[in-house]
Every structure is written in structure tokens, then in C-alpha cells.
Amino acid sequence: MNRAEMLSRVHDRSEPWDMAIVGGGATGAGVAVDAASRGYEVLLLEQSDFGKGTSSRSTKLAHGGVRYLEQGNISLVMEALKERGILRQNAPHLVHNLAFVVPNYDWWEAPFYGLGLKVYNLLAGKYGFGDSQILSREETLERLPTIKTDGLRGGVVYFDGQFDDARLLINLMETAAEQGATVLNYAHVNGLTKGDDGFLDGITALDLESGDGFHARAKVVINAAGAYCDAVRRMTLENIRPLIAPSQGIHLVFDREFLPGNSAIMVPHTSDGRVMFAIPWHNHTLVGTTDTPVIDPELEPRPLPEEIEFILNTAAQYLHKAPTRADVLSVFVGVRPLVKSGDGKSTASLSRDHTIHIDNSGLLTITGGKWTTYRHMAEDCVNQAATLARLPEKTCVTPHLNIHGFHKHAEKFGDLALYGSDAPAIQDLARADPGLTARLHPDLPYCEAEAIWAARSEMARTVEDFLARRCRALFLNARAAIEMAPRVAQLMARELQYDEAWQSAQVAKFRELAAGYLIPL
Ligand SMILES: Cc1cc2nc3c(=O)[nH]c(=O)nc-3n(C[C@H](O)[C@H](O)[C@H](O)COP(=O)(O)OP(=O)(O)OC[C@H]3O[C@@H](n4cnc5c(N)ncnc54)[C@H](O)[C@@H]3O)c2cc1C
């Protein structure tokens, strides 16, 4: 993907696009892949970097959602379990089976969760990830060596999927581009235009790099702006009834020593009645999440002190050695675009189903849902968008469309496994210039060639794009990421032909941003 080329496609086009998509998160990327692979002409605009919103800040689980089973939302669970299976089939380099253990401290927990998790696996049908099983105390300790042993009776193990959300997002953008879509980051949609008939006929946007505005005509405009979807709807009509109730969730990241095995912990009932996970992720331990209603969602949301305390306290109830504030390597926050219903007082009980809404102006908004169901959401959306725009009907092909990077044995690429089929090209890059094999930080597995690759092939435009989303340094260890920033700025400047002033400005900006991923002691 090359940004200059994408931009010139936008400027060169005089015909209307079949579909213009606002937002480059999981929802927008999924719609772009679906529409382009059916043969429609697609433009996607993202105001920041691809995945800057919620889609890089999830718990990274491709799951049916055990909690939704408890809420009785069987159809959502079944749909998500099927999508989980399709995702692993189409992106095996990114989606892996992970064992989750529910530790049992009461006599009733083993039969209760044992039965529930059996049903969960049954609902997956042919898309199952493995049978659940009741574990003895010893077996539980084998899987979770750091779990609290006082009163521990045993556990129940079940299987779900885990992935790297930002990397999947970049791979989806690459898939969309390969299918012919034009995808542009740092392009802020600031207006929607109407034809003489009063229906939308395009969008106006600002290229945030050059400061130039442009107009793109489109047969249908799809609003996939996540937590900002109501703000985009207000571009056509001020007095709308909001579709979503945003809710934020935080995660804390710790060293691997807090969860050294290969299994995750699932706590089915926290003190506020939610589910919490402690998960091994990229050789670290990820713990989350919370569910706090938000009024004005921000692109860089911040954790509340009580959310941090809540996660630390819950972790302390289950882990032998309780993690403290000083152990937090990074804290990151995401905002769920939950579909509104009722009084909206508790966001935890709001449905994770998606919704498609068409305003009087013809603006089609798709929101809600989950990362796991992005493909199904996109299929639904493109079906409706094609009808609305009177486009010829075309069949969805994404159930069997490999996602960019597809590789069945990517683990053979070691630290580059996540790149899947792109890994050999990064190895070649490093071979051609042996300096690029150097690690960017002793505590993280990333090498210099990856920064060059990100700028050259993955449309990374800033130091943050690389450290937060092309690799996951900022999310794993914010201090290490800050230390990496000057070298990353140098490498990216070399590739993108920027001067020293750009490098200094980038490093200063990144330091300021990364400070928000550290918590005061
Ligand atoms: C804490 C947390 C944990 C989660 N965990 C999981 C999980 O484990 N598994 C799972 O399946 N789901 C999970 N989810 C849900 C999942 O992450 C979201 O459903 C999904 O990422 C939403 O994607 P989206 O594209 O709709 O929104 P976003 O990713 O926020 O994308 C919207 C994009 O639109 C852009 N945009 C907004 N306005 C404009 C404009 N005017 N012009 C151009 N661009 C614009 C934004 O910059 C943003 O990048 C979790 C969510 C949260 C918050």
C-alpha cells in the first residue's frame, strides 16, 4: 500500500465511487474488503491511522462470548462462533487457539461452568475449537502455576481464539487494496454532500498531511465511524436520536511472569458482575477489561483511576503474587460503540449485536457488533448498500477469501510469524542491509527492518503508527516504546525522505502520547 498512489487515485477520479466508507476500523475495513471483492468500486477514508480507534484496543479475542451465552443471546453466540472459525480459516497466521481456564473455588462451580462451556462448544458445531474439560486441582495448577491456591478445588478449561487486532486490521486494509479498493489514512471526512434530490451524493474531506480539501462523489456513503458514528450522522441532520451508547474498557499489561503458562484465566463473575480475562499475549500478560459509560468519546481515551484499581484488585484475588501499579508496563483504553437501548444506564447489559440504520438522507450507518463478527457485519452492510445505491447484485465471497498474509505455518518465521506470507520479504530487506537485523529494544522482539517495511508497504506515516499498530510496542511496554522512538524516527525518515526537524517533532509527539500509557505510581 502506498499513500501517494492512493491519494492520486482519489484526485484522478471523476466518476462517482460505488461506495464511500467513513472510518478505517474493523467495520470499515471489513466493508471495504467485502465490497471490493464483489467488484464494487470502493473508497475508504480514515481520519487518523488505520485502526487508531477501538479496533487496536480490544481484548484480542476471536470469541463467541461466554457472557452472552449467560445473557441468553444464543443467536449472537452462534454467529460469533461461526465467524471465529471462518477467521481462523482465512487468517491462520494471526488467529490461534487459546486455552481458557475458569478456576473453581466453590463446589458448584465445576458442574455449573462445566455444563455451560460444553453448551458453548456445542453451539460452535463444525467450527469448534476443542472440547471443554473439567480439571482437577493439580491439572489447574499445571496450566496456571501462579493462580491463588487457597481454597482452589479445580477448574474448567475451554478453547477460544486469540489474535492481534491492529495487525489483522492492517492485513484487511491490504486485502481490500489488493481487491481494488482505494484506502486512505489521515483523511478526515468533514462533510456530506447532497444532490438536487436531497439524497447524499458524496463526501468532503481534508488530507491531513497536505492540508488540502477534496470532494469525492459516491452512489452510497457508509458510515463506519465506530464511537463517532453519531457525529458523522449529525453532518446531515443536527437533531438525530443517537444510535450508540459509548462505553470504555481498559486493559493493563504486565510482565509474563504473572501468567507464565500457555493458558488464560477467565473470571466469570467479578465483583461488578462482569467477565474478566488474564491472557498471555506477545510474551506479556494482558488483564482486562472494564465497562464504563462515556459521554464524549475521544480518539485517545484515558483510564479512570477507579478502573485501574478495579483491575488490580480483581487480579489480586486470583493471582498468587498480586500485581501492583509499579508492575504496569502499559495501560490502553478502547471505546465500544454499543447499540443503544432502554435508558442506557448500564452499558454492560447492552447487546453486542450490530445494527444497520439508514437516515432520511440515505446515509447508511453500520455500528455495534464485535471484532469477531466484522465479516458478517460487512456482508450484511454491503447487501443493503448495494440495494440502496441500485448497484447490480453481486455475491459475497469473503467466507472463503484469504486475508493478506495468509500462511498455514507462519510459526516457522519466529519473531516475524505475525507477518505470515510477508515475513520472507522482511527477511530479504534485512539481508540486503544487515544493519536492519538489529533489535530496536532489548525487551521486545522487533527489528529495524520492520520499521522500514511498515513505512514502505503498510502506509505507516508516523512514529506512533509503527510503535502502536504496525508493531505493538506501545501496548506492551510504553517505556520501551519511548526509548525506541528516536531510532524509529530515523529509520522512517530515511524511508519517507523527511528531515531532522520531522524526526524531532515525531519523537516529542510520541513521548507525549506514550506518557498516557504509563500510570503514575
Ligand atoms: C475494551 C474493549 C475490548 C474489546 N474486546 C473485544 C474482543 O476481545 N473481541 C471482539 O470480538 N470484540 C471486542 N471488542 C469490540 C471491538 O473492538 C469493536 O466492536 C470494534 O473494534 C469496532 O470497530 P469499528 O470499526 O466499528 O470502530 P473503530 O475501530 O473505532 O473505527 C472507527 C474509525 O472511524 C474513524 N473516524 C471517525 N470519524 C471519522 C471521520 N469523520 N472521518 C474519517 N474517519 C473517521 C475513527 O478514527 C476510527 O478509526 C472490544 C471493545 C473494547 C472497547
The ligand as a Tripos MOL2 file, in Angstrom:
@<TRIPOS>MOLECULE
LIG
   53    58     1     0     0
SMALL
NO_CHARGES

@<TRIPOS>ATOM
      1 C1        -12.1560   -2.7170   25.7410 C.3       1 LIG1
      2 C2        -12.7100   -3.4510   24.5550 C.ar      1 LIG1
      3 C3        -12.4460   -4.8020   24.3880 C.ar      1 LIG1
      4 C4        -12.9660   -5.4740   23.2880 C.ar      1 LIG1
      5 N1        -12.6360   -6.7750   23.1130 N.ar      1 LIG1
      6 C5        -13.1220   -7.4560   22.0510 C.ar      1 LIG1
      7 C6        -12.7300   -8.8010   21.8420 C.ar      1 LIG1
      8 O1        -11.9050   -9.3620   22.5730 O.2       1 LIG1
      9 N2        -13.2700   -9.4480   20.7850 N.ar      1 LIG1
     10 C7        -14.1590   -8.8620   19.9290 C.ar      1 LIG1
     11 O2        -14.6450   -9.5290   19.0170 O.2       1 LIG1
     12 N3        -14.5120   -7.5590   20.0860 N.ar      1 LIG1
     13 C8        -14.0070   -6.8440   21.1060 C.ar      1 LIG1
     14 N4        -14.3200   -5.5270   21.2750 N.ar      1 LIG1
     15 C9        -15.1950   -4.8800   20.2960 C.3       1 LIG1
     16 C10       -14.4260   -4.4090   19.0370 C.3       1 LIG1
     17 O3        -13.1490   -3.9420   19.3700 O.3       1 LIG1
     18 C11       -15.2170   -3.3200   18.3440 C.3       1 LIG1
     19 O4        -16.5250   -3.7830   18.1170 O.3       1 LIG1
     20 C12       -14.6110   -2.9160   17.0030 C.3       1 LIG1
     21 O5        -13.2270   -2.6810   17.1080 O.3       1 LIG1
     22 C13       -15.3080   -1.6630   16.4900 C.3       1 LIG1
     23 O6        -14.7460   -1.3380   15.2430 O.3       1 LIG1
     24 P1        -15.2450   -0.0740   14.4510 P.3       1 LIG1
     25 O7        -14.5560   -0.0920   13.1290 O.co2     1 LIG1
     26 O8        -16.7220   -0.0220   14.4300 O.co2     1 LIG1
     27 O9        -14.7480    1.1820   15.3100 O.3       1 LIG1
     28 P2        -13.2990    1.8410   15.3530 P.3       1 LIG1
     29 O10       -12.2260    0.8320   15.3920 O.co2     1 LIG1
     30 O11       -13.2980    2.8560   16.4350 O.co2     1 LIG1
     31 O12       -13.1730    2.5560   13.9410 O.3       1 LIG1
     32 C14       -13.8670    3.7300   13.6060 C.3       1 LIG1
     33 C15       -12.8950    4.6170   12.8610 C.3       1 LIG1
     34 O13       -13.5930    5.7160   12.2810 O.3       1 LIG1
     35 C16       -12.7060    6.7970   12.2300 C.3       1 LIG1
     36 N5        -13.4740    8.0330   12.0340 N.ar      1 LIG1
     37 C17       -14.3590    8.5880   12.9020 C.ar      1 LIG1
     38 N6        -14.8410    9.7540   12.3810 N.ar      1 LIG1
     39 C18       -14.2540    9.9110   11.1680 C.ar      1 LIG1
     40 C19       -14.3200   10.9240   10.1700 C.ar      1 LIG1
     41 N7        -15.1080   11.9960   10.3190 N.pl3     1 LIG1
     42 N8        -13.5660   10.7940    9.0450 N.ar      1 LIG1
     43 C20       -12.7640    9.6920    8.8810 C.ar      1 LIG1
     44 N9        -12.6530    8.7060    9.8180 N.ar      1 LIG1
     45 C21       -13.3900    8.8170   10.9380 C.ar      1 LIG1
     46 C22       -12.0060    6.7190   13.5910 C.3       1 LIG1
     47 O14       -10.7960    7.4300   13.5830 O.3       1 LIG1
     48 C23       -11.8340    5.2300   13.7830 C.3       1 LIG1
     49 O15       -10.5480    4.7640   13.3920 O.3       1 LIG1
     50 C24       -13.7920   -4.8050   22.3540 C.ar      1 LIG1
     51 C25       -14.0450   -3.4430   22.5080 C.ar      1 LIG1
     52 C26       -13.4900   -2.7630   23.6030 C.ar      1 LIG1
     53 C27       -13.7250   -1.3000   23.7520 C.3       1 LIG1
@<TRIPOS>BOND
     1     1     2 1
     2     2     3 ar
     3     2    52 ar
     4     3     4 ar
     5     4     5 ar
     6     4    50 ar
     7     5     6 ar
     8     6     7 ar
     9     6    13 1
    10     7     8 2
    11     7     9 ar
    12     9    10 ar
    13    10    11 2
    14    10    12 ar
    15    12    13 ar
    16    13    14 ar
    17    14    15 1
    18    14    50 ar
    19    15    16 1
    20    16    17 1
    21    16    18 1
    22    18    19 1
    23    18    20 1
    24    20    21 1
    25    20    22 1
    26    22    23 1
    27    23    24 1
    28    24    25 2
    29    24    26 1
    30    24    27 1
    31    27    28 1
    32    28    29 2
    33    28    30 1
    34    28    31 1
    35    31    32 1
    36    32    33 1
    37    33    34 1
    38    33    48 1
    39    34    35 1
    40    35    36 1
    41    35    46 1
    42    36    37 ar
    43    36    45 ar
    44    37    38 ar
    45    38    39 ar
    46    39    40 ar
    47    39    45 ar
    48    40    41 1
    49    40    42 ar
    50    42    43 ar
    51    43    44 ar
    52    44    45 ar
    53    46    47 1
    54    46    48 1
    55    48    49 1
    56    50    51 ar
    57    51    52 ar
    58    52    53 1
@<TRIPOS>SUBSTRUCTURE
     1 LIG1         1 GROUP 0 **** ****
